[in-house]
């Protein structure tokens, strides 16, 4: 094979690899992965990139005068991690803790936080066209600022949470105040 043929072949391979990488990147931009979990009868999802680990529920050490949704803290390999119960935070029915109850350890805005959920379901990849905008509600008592959208998989609706907004809001100042 001559020098010119080798150059054309190596260039074609490089272009092919570049097109493959760009195609893969375009697909990644149009789809997102979510860890799905249950709170009561509803399914929720959070970006998988925010999840550090999933642990079985263990009673945290309670913090005096903390809001009800702050269950307490745990020591996770030398890091004190506040544990928040999303069922209480979202004012759902009373939580019961059983063998399916888990704590999702999140790394959000440079801090480690745990959230208690009823059960973890799956990791789903949702295409952009499978995610609908959050509907507008006329009621001022219902706050949708922590919801990024509604995903649909088969006949199942998944409420997608903006965990970054949830964990960096005014409530996290309450967590800091309760722990410090």
Buried (B, 14 or more C-beta within 10 A) or exposed (E): EEEEEEEEEEEEEEEEEEEEEEEEEEEEEEBBBBBBBBBEEEBBBBBBEBBBEBBEBEEBEEBEEBBEBBBBBBEBEEEEBBBBBBBBBBEBEEBEEEEEBBBBBBBBEEBBBBBBBBEBBEEBEBEEEBBEEBEEEEEEEEEEEBBBBBBEBEEEEBBBBBBBBBBBEEBBEBBEEBBE
